[in-house]
Amino acid sequence: MELLAPGGNYNSFIAAINAGADAIYLGGKCFSARAYSSNFEKEEIASLIKYAHVRDVKVYVTINTLIFEDEFFDAVEFASFLYFHDVDGILLQDLGLASYLHKIHPDLVLHASTQLSCHNLIQAKSLMNIGFKRVVLAREVSLEEAKKIKELGVEVEMFVQGALCVSYSGNCLMSSFIGGRSGNRGRCAQPCRHHMEVVSSNESKSEYAISTKDLLTLDKIEEYKKAGIDSLKIEGRMKREEYVYQVVSSYRKAIDLVDINYEQEIDRIKRLFNRNFTKGYIFNESRTKLLNQNTSSNIGVRLGKVVKVKNNFIYMLLEDDVHVGDGIKFLNKKLDGMLLTRFSIDKEVVKQASKGDIISFSRNNLVIEVGTIVNKTSDYLLNEDIGSKIKINKLIPLKLKLQGKENTPLTITLEDERNNVIEYQSSFILESAKNNPTTKERIITQLKKVDEFPYYYQEIDYQLSDNLFVPISLLNSARRIALEMMNKKRENFNHYLGVSNKYQSNITNNQTNMTLLKIVYKKQYDILKNYHLPLLCDEELNIESEYIFNKRINHHDNSKVLNNQMTSYYKECEEGFTLLSSYGNVTNSYALDLYLEKGYKLVFLSLECSRRQIKLMMESFYKRHSFYPNVGINIYGHIDYMIMRSCPISSAYNLNNDHCQMCKKDRYYLKDHMQVTFPLLTNSDCNVRVLSNRPVSIISKLDELKQMHINNFLIEFTIEDNEQIQKVMDAYLNNKSVSEKDFFGHYLNEIE
């Protein structure tokens, strides 16, 4: 079982190795789903791969964002660079890039990012069939489901620790549309962590309605082992190195069952970062228990209570030890915080105090009431302890053999646990000592000085003749050369073939010209059937319709896409007219190649594509195939900003029932700090759709779209009443704007 750690910067990378990680995932300066972590230049990554390999650690690089047409070959060039520098695997979200890389470098190891939201058997099997060796499962997948996916023969990686996305990953457009920073492009502004209320017709509930707790499953390692999970993944590329070191070392102990005190290890983790914890959907935690609707920030651990406020001083009764340099947070309305730079006991200034003491400190003009609970949010002594441990470098055992006699070179043989063997013969010839021979002890002492190399000698076989003189300077030089030779041996893990095949894709021309009307309610069917346009019905309606929209999320899905069905995630399809929705995240012509090659007949482009990017995509496809692809565009609808398994409604009302049916009693919304409201819709599985506050409407751009050789369109109705539906249809039939304030989404407002 692999322990996989985050490497958001160089210090965290080193900390993860020294703490015992088997592998590290990191990102480059581009195409990384954590664009705001430090990340690395290409040459830095090449160097880090060598550094890690020498220490028996693998490196996976994230190219886990959607790729636009004009950057596609930059991404290919980056991936190829990594391939030729022995990367252990590449994490991908974009299926066009995945398919392309598998065709040109068939032995390159590809991992399906959690951004692909892999959550069922058919999806995992389909990803395997386009070249993925490993799938990083959606965080909403249970251990039982993961075990079944593992039985397909694919490697399975699961998040076991760290922050959770409230939306199914790869299915969140909120940050993209309300702030222009796309989660699918690695630039999420985390609106889910901001102030957000659940509101209905007569009340509002909670302050951080969709902020999740963090995942912590340290005491469940044996269950992962029984399920055959290949890799346990720790989230945290934005976290400090102290956090990375502590979490990795705790999970290392749990995996190895060495010196593990679960309560103590969990307490140390909480003292570094604590947003309240959950076992998550992996262990079937209720959808009502995954949210922390009181705060989205680190709340730390309980330190004490305010017992007096006098003049400018706060007096606190300690329930835990405290030290100068600790950070604290008052659990008042504002969640005020401060750093304890000075405090006293009975007017005597001290550096530390113990449980039961009453300390006093300046309130720094904060308004704090007696009885306020105080938490410790950073622990000076713990950070000092971890800081000293981080510096203890991981060392690799070697066997050393020394051979030589008078008038022969010194021969140094090194062997490691991977059966790498190097033999070095010195350029100098051993001589008999005239006066003072170099002793065995002196020679071994010099060879044990491994300099900056990460080795120690597990075994030494000394076969040098007695009475030899060996110059110390030459001995030092020989040692360094031999160790450098071993480094070179150990740097290459994978021994890739170094193949660069020509990309090919065979697609037949298939053109349609249609406008689909998507509906979710029976009453919409009764209105829209009179327009004599093809209806795309939600499968839960159970209406006989020419076209069916499959569930966005379906954990039980084990079937291919059938004739006249539309799906939102990649899976193989049967013969017939099969469709991919815009939530399939197609942003480049090579993704179109994949879907059309695999039998999809109509592909709707991502809602994050701009007019310019659509033009580039269409022209690039045409240059390769001499015809335009059969694609569609969503031209109207309240789009899904999120789709999530957690239920903010039941959580806000403190209900324990996973299927409480509260959503049937009223219309619910999320309301943010700008007083913008986002409608909530649910389905029979209690998945929650967070809709856009206003519909995207580009009906007025139909002529322009047709000039780009796009002839298929989708109009989606969700919360519209009869009057609104008729207004939209009138706009479509007369090729005009729905209103003077049409929202064009990313069609005109391009994202980075």
N, C-alpha and C positions, 0 to 999 in steps of 0.2 A: 504494500500500500504506500502510495506516494503522498508526502506532505508538501503542498504547493503554497508558496508564500508570495506576497506582493513585493515588488521592487520599484517603488515610485520615484526613488532617487538613489544616489550612490550609497549614502549612509544606510538606508533601509536595505539595500541589496546586500551589503556586507553583514549587517545585523542578522538578516534572514539566514545567511550561510552559517554564521557562527552559532546561531541558535539551533541549527539542526535541520533546516529545510532540505528536502530531496530535490526540489525544483523551484524555480522562481519565474514569475511572469512579469513582464515589463513592456513598456511602450516606447515607440520612437517619437520624434517631434511632430510627426503627422500620423493621421489615421489611427489614433488611439482613443478608446472610449473614456479615457481619463485625460483629456486634453489639458487640464489644469494642474496635473501633477508635473513634476520637473521633467520627467522623460529624458530620452537620450538621443544623441546624434548617432548616425550609422556606425561610424568608426568606434565610438564608445561602446556600442552594443557588441561589435565584433570582439573588442577587447574583453568585455565582461563575459562573453560566452567562453572564451579561453580560460579566463580566471575561474569561472564556475566549474568547467569541465575538469580542470586539474584537481579540483576539490570534490569530485564525484557528484556535482550538482548540475541538473539540466536547466536550460533556459528556454522559455516559451515567449514569443514576442506577439503582442497584440496588434493586429491590423483589423480591429473589430468595429469598424464604422461603415456606413454606407458610402459608396464611392461614386462620385459624379463622373460624367464622360470625360471632361477635360483634365481629370487627374488620374484616370484609370492606369495609364502606363507609368506614372510616377509610383503608384502603388505596386504595380508589377515589378518595376525595377528595384524597389525596396525589398520586396519579398525574394526576388532572385538574389540580391546581395546577401540576404540572410541565409538563403539556401547554400550559397557557395562559401559561407562562413560557419557552416555546421550548426545552424540553429536546430534545436530539438523539436520544435513544433511552432506553427503559426496559428493563432486564434483569429477566426474570420467570422464576420457577420454577412458580408456581401457575397451572395451566391454566384454572381457573375465572376467576381474575382476568384472565388474558390474553384469554380469549374475551369477557368482559364489556367490557373496555376497547376491544377491536377493534370491538365493536358500537356503542359510544356515541361513540368518537372514531376513525373508520375510517382517518384519515390519521396517527394517532399511530404513531411508529416503535417496534416491539416487537422485542426481542432475546431469544432463548431461552437462558436461563442454562445454564452447564455443570451446574447442579444438576438439569437435566432429563436429563442423561446421554445426549445425542444421539450415537449411535454407528453408525448405519446409514442406508441410503438411504430405506427406507420411513418410518422415523421422521422424518427430516429433511423429506421431502415432506409428510407429514401435518402437521407443525408449520407449514410454509409455508401450508397450506390453512386454518389457523385464524387466520392474520394475522401470523405472524412474518416479518420481513424478513431477519433474521440469526440464525444459530445459532452458539452458542459450543460447539464440539464437546467431547465427553468427552476427557479427557487420554489415554485409552487408544487413541484413534483414530490410525492411521498417516497419513502424508502422502499415500500412494496412495489411501486411503479418503477422505480429505478432498477430494482432487481430484475424485473421482467425485461426492461430495455437492455440491461447487461447481458441477458441470455441470448440476445441477437448476435453477440460476438463483437460488439463495439466496446471500446474503452469508455468508462463512465466517470465523469468528474462532477463533484457536487460541492457547492458552497457549504461550509460548516461553521463559519464564524464571520461576523462583521455586519455591515450595513445591508439593509434590504431595500429593494425598489418596491414601491407599493403597487405599481403597474407591472404586468408581465413585461419583462425586458424586451426591447425592440418593438413594443406596442404602445409607447408613450410619445405623444406629440404635444403635450402641454407646454413644456419649456420652449419648444420650437415655435409654436404659434402665438404664445402670449409674450415671449421675450426675444424671439429670433435666435435662440441658442438651442440647437437640436441635441437631444440625448442620443439620437442615432448618428450624430456626427461628433460625439464625445464632448459636447459643450453644455451639458445639462446644468441649468441654473437652480435645480432642485426646488421647484415651486411646491412640491409635496411637503417640504420642511418649513414652509412659511405659514403664517397665520391663515387658517382656513376653517370655516364653520359649516356645520350641517344645518341647513335651514329648511323649514317647511312653511305651510301657509300661515302658521300662527306662532312659531317659536324658532329659536336657534340653539344649537348645542355644540359644545367642545370648542377648543381654541386651535388645536392642531389636528384637524379631523382626519388627515390621511398621512400623518407622520408615523412611520413604523418603529417598533422596537428593533434592537439589533439581535442578530442570530448568535447563539452560543450553544454548542452541542459537545463540549469537551468530555462530558461523562457518558457519551454514546458511541465511543470509538468501536467497541466490540460489536455493536450492531452493524456499523458500516462494514466491518471485516466480514461478518456473516453474510451480508448481502453481496459481497464481492466487489465493492466500490473500489475503483482503481486509484482515484486521486481525491484527496480532501483539500479543498481550496479555502484559503483565508482571504477575505476581502480587506483592502486597506492601502491602496496605492497613494491615497491622500493622507495617510496617517504618519506620525512621527516614528523614528527608528526605535524608540523605547517601546512603543506599543507593538511594533512588528516583532521585536526580539522577544518580548514577554509572551505574546500569543503563540509564536512559533515554538518556543521552548516548552510551553505548557502542553501543546498538542504533541510535541515530540515525546515528552514523558508519558503521555497517555497512550500513544501508539506503541511505545516500547515497553510499557508497564514497568518503568524504572523510576523509583523514588517519587511516586505521584501521590499527592494529597489534593484531591479535587477541590475541597472547600478552600484550601489555601491558594491554589492556582486561580480559581475563579475570583477570589477576593482581590488578588493582584491585578487581574484584568479589569475588574470593576474600578479600581483606583486609577487606572489609566484612561479609561473611557467607558462611560456607562449611560446608556439611553434607555435603560431597562432592557431585559433580555427575554428571548423566546426560543423555544425549540423549533419553531417554524412549521411549515407544512410537511417538512421531511418526516416529522414524527406526529403528524396529524393534529397539530395544535388547532384549536377552533379559530375560524375566520374572525371571530369576535374578540380575540385575545392578542392579535398581532400588532395592534396600534397603540401608541402612547400619545393620547390626545391632549395631554397636559403640557408637554414641552417637546421640542425637537432637538434640544441641545444636550450636551453632557451634563448629567445631574450629579455625578460622583457618588460617594458613599456618605452615610450619615456621620457627622462629626460632633454635633451637640445641639444645644438650644440656648437662645438668648434669654438670660434671666434678669438682666437689668440694662437700662440705657440711661446714662447720666452725663450731662454736658455733651461733650463730643466723643464719649467713649461707650463702647459696647462691652458688656460682660457676658461671657459664654461659659456654660457648664459643659465640660468635655465628656463625650461618650466614646472617644477614641483618642489616640495620641496625636500630637500636632507638633510641627517643626517650622521654624522660620523658613519662608520660601514656599510653603504650601499655598495652594489656591483654594478659595472657598466661595460658595454660592449660598445666598439666602433664599429660602424657598418662600419668598413673598410674591406678590403679583408681578413685579418687574423682573424677578429672578436676578437681583443685583449680585454682582460678584466682585471679588477683590483678591489681591495677593497679600498674604500676611508677611510684611517686611519687619514688623516689630510688635511684640506683645509682652505683657507683664503678668506676674502672679503676685498679688498683694503689693503692688507698686514696684516690684523688683523686675527689671527687664531680664528675660530669659530667652534662650534659643529654642527650647523645646518644653513641652508639658505633657502630662499623662492623663489618661482617663480618670475622671473624678475631680480634676483641677478646675478652677474657674480662672479663665484668662480675660484680660481686658486689652482692648486695642481701639485705635481711632476709627470712628465710623465714616471718615472721609466724606462728610456731608450727606451720607445716605440716610433716608428715613426708614428706620428699622423699629419694629414693635417688639415688646417683650413677648416671649413665647414662640418667636419665629424659629423654625428649624434651620440649621446650618449644615450644609454638606461640604465635604472635601472633594474638590474637583481635580486637583493635581497634588501629587505626593512627592515632596522634595527628596526624602530618604529613599523611597522606592526608585525614583529616577536616578539617583546617585548609584544605587546598587546595580541597576540594569546597565548604567553607563560603564561601570567597571567590567561587567561581564561581556559586554559587546566587544571589548578590546581583546578578549581571549580568542585568538584565531583558531579556526578548525585546522587540524593537522592530520596528515595521511601517513599510515604506517608503511615502511619500506624494509626490505631485507637487503643488507649490505654484505658484499663479499670483497675482501682485499687479497690480492695475489701479487707476488713478485719476489725476485731474488736478485743477487748481484748480477750486474750487466744485462738486466731485462727492464722493460718499462714497468711502471706501477699500473696494475689493472684493477679498475673499480667496476664492480657489477652491482646493479640495482634492480630489484624486482618488487612490483607492487601487487596488491590484491586483485587487480584486473589481469594479472599474468603478463603485464608489460615488462619486458626485460631490456635493459640497455647495458652495454659494455664499453667502457672507456679505457683506452691505453694512453698513458701519459707520454708527452713528447720528451721528457727527460728519462735518463737511464739511471737505475738504482746503483748506488756505489756502496762499497764496504766502508764503514766508518773508520777513520784513522785515529780519532781520539774518543769523542763522545757520540755513541750511536743514538739515533732517535728512538726513544722508547715506544713500546706498544701503547702505553697509556697516553703518551703525547700525541701519537698519530690518531688514535681513536677520538681523543678530545677535540682535535682540530676538525676531524670529519663530522663530528656531531654539531658543529657550528653551521647550521643549515641556512644562515643568512635570512633573506626574506622568503625563502622557499617554504612551502607549507608541509614539511615532512618531519617525521621522527623515525629513528631506527628501532624497529621491533625486534630485529635479530641481526647480529654481527658475526660474520664468519671471517676470522683473521688468519690468513695464510701467507704472511710475509716472513721471510727469513730473518733470523736474528742478526744483530750487529750491522744494521744498515744505517746509512745517513740519508735522510729525506729532508730537503730544504722546506721549511715551513711555508714560505711564499709559494713554492711550486705545489705543495700539497693543497693549499687554499685554492689555487687556481684550478687544480684538477677536480676538487670537490665542486666548485661552482659550475664547471663545464658539465660534469656528470649529472648534476641536479637539473641543469637547464635541458639536457637531453631527455631526462625523464619528463620534465614539463611538456616538451614538444610531443612526446609519445602520448601523453594523457589528454592533450587539448582536443583531439578529434574523437567524438563519441560515435558518430553516425555513419561515417564512411559512405556518404551519398555517391551515387553514380556520376553526378555532375552532368546530367542529361538536360538538354534544352531543345525539346521538340518544337515543331512548327504547330501553331494553333490552327485547328480546323473545326468547322461547325457546318453541318448539313441541315438546311431548313427548306421546307417547301413553302411556296407563296400561298397564303390563305387570307382573303380579304372579306370583311363583313362591314355592314353599314347599319348600325342599330343604336337606338337609345333605350336603355333599360330604366325602369322605374322600380326602385327598391323600397319595400314596405316592411313594417314590423307589426302592424295592427290590422285586424280584419276590417275595421271601418275604412281604412285607407284603400283596401282592395275594392270595396264597394264603390268608392268614388272614382278610382283611377282605371278600373276595367273599361270604362266607357271611352277612354282616350285611345284605345286600340293600339297601345304600345306594349311591347313585351314586359311582363311583370317579373321582377326578381323578388321572390318571397322568402322571408326568414323561415328556416326549416321548422321552427317551433309553431308556425301558424297552421301547419298541416292542411294547407290549401293546395289543391291540384293546380300547379302552375308550370309553365314551360321551363322556367328557370328557378333554381333553388339556391339560396345563400346558406352555406354550411355554417355551423357555429364558429365564431372567432376562436374560441378556446374549447377543446374537447379532449379531456384526458383519456377518454375511452375509445378514441378513434383508432380503428385498425383496418380501415378500408381505403382504397384509392379514390381519387376524384372521379365521380361518375358523369355520364353524359348530361349536359346542361346544368351542371353544378358549378358554383363558384366557391373557392376556398381562399383562406387568408394566410396560410402558411404552406411551405413547400412540401409536397408529397407527390408521389407518382400518380398517374392518371390512366383511366381506361380509354379505349377508343371512343371517339365522339367529341362533342363540342364542350370542352372544359374551359373554365375561366379562372383567372387569378384576380383577386381584388386589389385595390390600391394599398391595402394594409400588408401586402406581400413585399413592400419596400423595394420595388424595382426602380433603380436610379441610373442605370447605364445600359448600353446596348448589348453588353456581354451577358448581363442577367437576362435580357430578352432572348439571346441565343439559347441559353440554358432552358428556359421555360418552353420556348417554341420547339426546340429540339426534342424535349421530353414529351411533347404531345399536347401542350396547352394551345388552344386555338385563339384565345383572346386574353390579353394581359393589360390590366389597368395600371397605369404608372403611379408611382408614389406621390402622395399629396405634398411631399417636400420638394418636388421638382419645380423649378421656375421655367418660364417661357424660354429663356436662353438655353437652359440645360436640356429641355425637351427637344429644341431644334438640333442641338449638337448630337443628342442621342439618335434621333431619326436619321440625320445625315450620315453618321458613322455607320449605322446599320445598313443603310442603302449602299454605301461604298463597298461593303464586304459582300453583299448579297444581290445587288442590282434590283432590289425591290424594297418597298417600305414594310415595316413590321405591322402586324395587325394589333393595334393597341387601342386602349380607351382612356378617357379622362373623366374623373368625377367633376361635374359642372355645377352641382348644387347639393348642399346638405349640411346639417349639424354633424361634424365629423367627431369620431371618437378621439378625445384627447388622451384618455387612458382606458384600459380595461383591467380590472383588478379582482382578485379573489377575496381580499380583505373587505369587510363591510363597514364603512364609516357610519352607516345608519344604526345598525344594531350596537356597535361599539359606543356611539354617542348616548344611547339610551340604556347602556349597561345591561344588555340582554345576553344571555348565555346560549341561546338557541341559534345554531348555524342557519336555520331556515325559519326565521322569526316571522316573515311575511309583513313586517312593518312597511316595506316599500309599496305594498298594495293599498295601504290606508290613506296615503297622501302623496302629493308630488314633492320630491325632495331635491335639494340643490346643494352644491358647495358654494360658499361665498368667501372670496379672498379679501385681503386687506384693502383693496381698492373698491370694494363693494360690488365687484363683478360676480355674477352668479352663473354656475355651470350645472345644467340639468343632469340628474342621475337616472339611469335606466338599468333594470336588472332583468335577468332571464331565469329560466327554471333551475339552472345550476347555481343561482345566486351570485353569478359573476356580475360585477358592477361596471357599467359604462359611464364614464364622465364625458359628457358631450360639450362641444364648443358653445360658448355663450352666444355666438351669432353664427349663422350659416355661411359657409364659403359659397360664393356664387360667381361663376364665370360664364354664365349663360350668354352674356353679351359678347363674349369672345369666340363664339362658335365659328364664325367665318374665318377668323384668324387661325383657329385650331385646324380647320379643314384645309387651309392653305399649307399647313405643316403635315398634311396627309394623315390626319387623325380623323376617323369617321365613326368612332364608337363613343358613346357618352353614357354617364350614369347620373340619374337624379335620385337622391335618397331622401326619404321622408321618415321622420322619427316623431317629434313632438308637435308638428304643425297641425293646426285645426283646419277645418274645411275651407275657410276663407283663404288661409295662407297657401294651401295646396293649389287651389284654383288660381291664385295670383302667380305662383311659380310656373304652373303649366301654361298660363297665358303668356308669360315672358318667354318661355321656350318656344311656343308655337309662333310667336311674332318676332322672335330673335331680338329681344330687347332686355334691358336690365330689370331685375326684380324690384329694385328700389334705387333711389339716388345715392344711397350709402352702401352699395354692394361691397362686401368684403371679399377681396380676391385671393386671400391667403398668400401662399408662397409663389403663386403664379407670377405675381408682380414684385413681391417682396422677397428677394433671394436671400437664403441663409448662407453662412460660410461653408 
